[in-house]
Amino acid sequence: MTDYITPIIQNLISTALYVDFTDAILLIIVCLAIIFSIQDYRIGLMSLLLLSASAYIFFSLFGLLVAHATILLLLSLLLMALSFFITKKPGGAMLS
C-alpha cells in the first residue's frame, strides 16, 4: 500500500530541502525534541529517545541507511544517562 507513497515523499524532501530522506527525518526528530525540551529538558530527552528508536526501527524495516539513526539513538541514551547523574543529590533523591 505504501509502495508508491514513500518514493513520492522521498523525492519531495530531497528536492525541497536538498537533503537525504533519512537525514530530513532525523532533523525533524531533533527539532521536535528541542521544542519538547522547552517545557522540561527531561521531556525533551525522553521524546528524543523514543523518536530516534522509532526512526531506527522504521529505517531498518524499509531498508534505509541506519548509521545516522544509530548515532542519534546512542547519543540520546548518553544524554539521558548524564541527565540522571546531574539531577541526583548525594543522598540519592532526585532534585525537584
C-alpha positions as CSV (number, residue, x, y, z in Angstrom):
1,M,0.0,0.0,0.0
2,T,2.8,2.4,0.8
3,D,5.0,1.3,-2.1
4,Y,4.1,4.4,-4.1
5,I,3.8,6.9,-1.2
6,T,7.4,6.5,0.2
7,P,9.2,7.4,-3.1
8,I,7.0,10.4,-3.6
9,I,7.8,11.7,-0.1
10,Q,11.5,11.0,-0.6
11,N,11.5,13.0,-3.8
12,L,9.6,15.8,-2.3
13,I,12.0,16.1,0.7
14,S,15.2,15.7,-1.4
15,T,14.2,18.3,-4.0
16,A,12.8,20.8,-1.5
17,L,15.4,20.6,1.3
18,Y,18.4,19.2,-0.7
19,V,19.0,16.6,2.0
20,D,18.5,12.8,2.1
21,F,15.2,11.4,3.2
22,T,16.7,9.8,6.3
23,D,18.6,13.0,7.3
24,A,15.4,15.0,6.9
25,I,13.5,12.7,9.2
26,L,16.3,12.8,11.8
27,L,16.4,16.6,11.5
28,I,12.6,16.8,12.2
29,I,13.1,14.5,15.2
30,V,15.8,16.7,16.7
31,C,13.7,19.8,16.2
32,L,10.7,18.1,17.9
33,A,12.9,17.2,20.8
34,I,14.1,20.8,21.1
35,I,10.5,22.0,21.1
36,F,9.5,19.5,23.8
37,S,12.5,20.4,25.9
38,I,11.4,24.0,26.2
39,Q,9.0,23.0,28.9
40,D,11.3,20.5,30.6
41,Y,14.6,19.0,29.4
42,R,13.6,15.5,30.7
43,I,10.6,15.5,28.4
44,G,12.8,16.5,25.5
45,L,15.3,13.8,26.2
46,M,12.6,11.2,26.6
47,S,11.0,12.3,23.3
48,L,14.4,12.2,21.6
49,L,15.0,8.7,22.8
50,L,11.6,7.4,21.7
51,L,11.5,9.2,18.4
52,S,15.1,8.1,17.5
53,A,14.3,4.5,18.4
54,S,11.1,4.6,16.3
55,A,13.1,6.1,13.4
56,Y,15.8,3.4,13.8
57,I,13.0,0.7,13.6
58,F,11.4,2.4,10.6
59,F,14.7,2.8,8.7
60,S,15.7,-0.9,9.3
61,L,12.2,-2.2,8.3
62,F,12.3,-0.2,5.0
63,G,15.9,-1.0,4.2
64,L,17.2,2.6,4.6
65,L,20.6,3.7,6.0
66,V,20.6,3.3,9.8
67,A,24.0,4.8,10.6
68,H,22.8,8.3,11.5
69,A,19.8,6.9,13.3
70,T,22.1,4.7,15.4
71,I,24.3,7.6,16.3
72,L,21.3,9.7,17.3
73,L,19.9,6.8,19.4
74,L,23.2,6.2,21.2
75,L,23.6,10.0,21.7
76,S,20.1,10.2,23.2
77,L,20.8,7.3,25.6
78,L,24.1,9.0,26.6
79,L,22.3,12.4,27.2
80,M,19.6,10.7,29.2
81,A,22.2,8.8,31.4
82,L,24.0,12.1,32.0
83,S,20.8,13.8,33.0
84,F,20.2,11.2,35.6
85,F,23.6,11.8,37.2
86,I,23.2,15.5,37.1
87,T,19.8,15.6,38.8
88,K,20.7,13.3,41.7
89,K,21.6,14.6,45.2
90,P,24.3,12.9,47.1
91,G,21.7,11.0,49.2
92,G,20.1,9.6,46.0
93,A,17.0,11.7,46.0
94,M,16.0,13.5,42.8
95,L,16.1,17.3,42.8
96,S,12.7,18.9,42.2
